[in-house]
Amino acid sequence: MPDPEKPVRLDLNCPEFQQNWFDLSRDEAERVRATLRKIQRLTWSEIYRDKGLNWEGIKSYALPPDIKTLYSFRLSRSARGIGYRDGDYLRIVLLKFDHDAAYGKK
């Protein structure tokens, strides 16, 4: 099992995430970037406890067997990231602006 006291490493290479990020306004992109910087400075145990990120497991998606849990977390006031833990990495796969859409409700 991965060490919860190790720093989080980010994987931002998912094309869907990148396209959403590149489409952001300059101000919104800076807010998302600041949160990603914050995440990179945290350990996994800190991520799970951080109230500002509003870290939540998502149960409404069918997942491949190698992904245990999909998570939603706040990247800015209007944006949420969707990703999963893979060892020390947080692999971010989506950037969503509609809160309910992050949970598969729309």
C-alpha positions in Angstrom: 0.0 0.0 0.0 1.3 3.5 -0.9 2.7 5.6 2.0 0.0 8.2 3.0 2.8 10.6 4.2 4.5 10.8 0.8 3.9 13.9 -1.2 1.3 13.8 -3.9 2.6 13.7 -7.5 0.4 15.0 -10.2 -0.3 13.5 -13.6 -2.0 16.1 -15.9 -1.5 14.2 -19.1 -5.1 13.1 -19.8 -6.1 14.8 -23.1 -9.7 15.6 -21.8 -8.3 17.4 -18.8 -5.8 19.3 -20.9 -8.4 20.4 -23.4 -10.6 21.7 -20.6 -7.7 23.5 -19.0 -6.5 25.1 -22.2 -10.1 26.4 -22.8 -10.2 28.3 -19.5 -9.9 32.0 -19.2 -6.6 33.3 -18.0 -7.9 34.1 -14.5 -9.7 30.8 -14.1 -6.6 28.9 -15.4 -4.5 30.7 -12.8 -6.9 29.7 -10.0 -6.8 26.1 -11.1 -3.0 26.2 -11.3 -2.7 27.7 -7.8 -4.7 24.8 -6.4 -2.7 22.2 -8.4 0.4 23.8 -6.8 -1.2 23.5 -3.4 -2.0 19.8 -4.0 1.5 19.1 -5.1 2.8 20.4 -1.7 0.5 18.1 0.3 0.8 14.5 1.4 -1.9 12.0 0.7 -3.1 12.1 4.3 -3.3 15.9 4.1 -5.3 15.7 0.8 -7.9 13.5 2.4 -8.4 15.9 5.3 -8.1 19.3 3.5 -11.5 21.0 3.8 -10.8 23.5 1.0 -10.5 20.8 -1.6 -13.8 19.2 -0.6 -12.3 15.8 -1.6 -15.1 13.3 -2.2 -15.4 9.7 -3.5 -17.7 9.3 -6.5 -19.8 6.2 -6.6 -21.9 6.8 -9.7 -19.4 5.7 -12.3 -18.6 2.1 -13.3 -14.8 1.9 -13.0 -12.1 -0.3 -14.6 -10.9 -2.9 -12.2 -7.5 -1.2 -11.8 -9.1 2.0 -10.4 -10.4 1.6 -6.8 -12.1 4.9 -6.4 -12.8 8.0 -8.5 -12.6 11.3 -6.7 -14.0 14.8 -7.1 -12.2 17.8 -5.6 -12.4 21.6 -5.8 -9.9 23.3 -8.1 -11.6 26.7 -8.0 -14.9 28.2 -7.0 -16.4 27.1 -10.3 -14.3 24.1 -11.3 -13.9 20.6 -9.9 -11.3 18.0 -10.9 -12.0 14.4 -11.3 -9.2 11.9 -10.8 -8.0 8.8 -9.1 -5.0 7.7 -7.0 -2.4 5.5 -8.6 0.4 4.9 -6.1 1.9 8.3 -5.3 0.2 9.9 -8.3 -3.1 11.8 -8.5 -4.1 11.2 -12.1 -6.5 13.9 -13.1 -8.8 12.9 -15.9 -11.4 15.7 -16.1 -12.0 19.3 -15.3 -15.7 20.0 -14.8 -17.6 23.2 -14.3 -21.1 21.9 -13.7 -21.1 20.5 -10.1 -23.7 17.8 -10.8 -22.0 16.7 -14.0 -19.0 15.7 -11.9 -21.1 13.0 -10.2 -22.7 11.6 -13.4 -26.1 13.2 -12.6 -26.5 15.1 -15.9 
